[in-house]
Amino acid sequence: MSPDPTSADTAGQAGTEAHTQVVGVELGRERYDIHVGTGLLGRLGELVPARANARAVLVTCDGLPREYVINCLTSLEAAGWAVSSFVVPDGEQSKSLAQASRIYEHCLDNGLDRGGTVFALGGGVVSDLAGFVAATYMRGVAFVPVPTTLLSQVDASVGGKTAVDLPRAKNVVGAFHQPVAVVIDVDTLTTLPEREFRSGMAEVVKHAAIADADLFRELESRDGRDLRQDAGELVEVVARNCRIKADVVISDPREEGLRACLNFGHTIGHALEIAASGWGLRHGEAVALGMVAESEMAVRLGLAEPEVPRRLRALLQAHGLADRVVRWDPEAARAAISHDKKVVNGRLRLPLVPAIGQVTVTEDVAVAELLNALDGLLLAGG
Ligand SMILES: NC(=O)c1ccc[n+]([C@@H]2O[C@H](COP(=O)([O-])OP(=O)(O)OC[C@H]3O[C@@H](n4cnc5c(N)ncnc54)[C@H](O)[C@@H]3O)[C@@H](O)[C@H]2O)c1
């Protein structure tokens, strides 16, 4: 990992403490800051200054509290932005070319030119869709994600991957497009449905497992207590997660090698997501089960310490994750693994955690072993 350029600032504010941290991301000539803190929606215009005649479109979804949209628009207008909003329906189905096309039209109607900026206020669906629009409208305009789910704060908004879905395949049309800034207001997590927050915790645990043994221990010592009870700690954890993901992205911006380590737990997780999609399994819930099952397999193959799956399972269960899938289609899961696009000659590049805080990407695991691990989940009560 590179030296930590994360800067922190805690200032008293009208009797409550305001916490902010800045995570710097340098990608060749591109450089941007990820601002993580409390009360940042109302400071959006200050954190992302407007140039003369600056025009912006704020893309959001109708699942968010309306006050978040108003806070952002008010702050941007006060800072000199000419901004309009575009609201898409809540849900993955909005990550479509049809929806992107409607946003392009809105951008044209509102005079957004090549100097314009697209803001994305919402979860991963909004940031993937708006990022894709920003990457392609007028061959690319500035993009600022303002993520409001834990998953999008620690994962989707960092790294520059943008995409829309086609009816039969997710994320198949997309582009790499780095933001000019990311603004993360952790206060928004207070209104996030419990299950969405828990699902995001799976990615937090994943980051700690692959890259930060201290963070993993700190999470263990909290005994499953909700991070939202302490804003300062929440800011710290989100910022450390952004740092971990950003460091991986910096070393592999276009996903040609090391970035594969971020897929820890995702091979089985993705298969479960497909196999249990009819029963509403969330991405994080599937990844949590995937991390435990892949780690148990790694122990059996002598590739990981036995404490890895034990500690992972305990920490995930403390956050209401990695218990068992209530209902799923085992054949669909087996097919998803066998047809995983990473499989070449019966083998695939699989990230494994040999010890907490470390990750290796191996090609030594046969697909048959993963299928056995999947069968283990089934026997355990899937
Ligand atoms: N680009 C990447 O690197 C990357 C990484 C991971 C996931 N993704 C993508 O992210 C998407 C999933 O993102 P997600 O889990 O954030 O789902 P999401 O965007 O659908 O949000 C989940 C739900 O939470 C609601 N919500 C969001 N913020 C809220 C808040 N603060 N208060 C109340 N409700 C709120 C939304 O309206 C929605 O109903 C998928 O499409 C996935 O492919 C992209």
The ligand as a Gaussian input file, in Angstrom:
#p B3LYP/6-31G(d) Opt

LIG

0 1
 N      -18.974000       0.835000     -10.299000
 C      -18.572000       0.027000      -9.363000
 O      -17.372000      -0.127000      -9.099000
 C      -19.599000      -0.747000      -8.577000
 C      -19.200000      -1.473000      -7.452000
 C      -20.169000      -2.135000      -6.720000
 C      -21.519000      -2.088000      -7.118000
 N      -21.863000      -1.387000      -8.233000
 C      -23.260000      -1.303000      -8.663000
 O      -23.993000      -0.664000      -7.617000
 C      -25.361000      -1.081000      -7.706000
 C      -25.866000      -1.382000      -6.319000
 O      -25.716000      -0.234000      -5.537000
 P      -26.467000      -0.055000      -4.135000
 O      -26.323000      -1.297000      -3.341000
 O      -26.017000       1.225000      -3.593000
 O      -28.018000      -0.054000      -4.563000
 P      -29.061000       1.103000      -4.962000
 O      -28.396000       2.203000      -5.646000
 O      -30.171000       0.406000      -5.667000
 O      -29.597000       1.612000      -3.549000
 C      -30.240000       0.705000      -2.695000
 C      -31.573000       1.274000      -2.165000
 O      -31.289000       2.242000      -1.159000
 C      -32.009000       3.447000      -1.417000
 N      -31.207000       4.515000      -0.850000
 C      -30.007000       4.939000      -1.283000
 N      -29.479000       5.813000      -0.414000
 C      -30.383000       5.973000       0.571000
 C      -30.404000       6.732000       1.759000
 N      -29.349000       7.444000       2.142000
 N      -31.509000       6.691000       2.531000
 C      -32.565000       5.916000       2.178000
 N      -32.585000       5.135000       1.089000
 C      -31.500000       5.168000       0.287000
 C      -32.162000       3.463000      -2.907000
 O      -33.244000       4.291000      -3.269000
 C      -32.414000       1.990000      -3.197000
 O      -33.759000       1.648000      -2.962000
 C      -25.404000      -2.249000      -8.656000
 O      -25.965000      -1.838000      -9.876000
 C      -23.941000      -2.631000      -8.856000
 O      -23.701000      -3.172000     -10.129000
 C      -20.930000      -0.702000      -8.965000

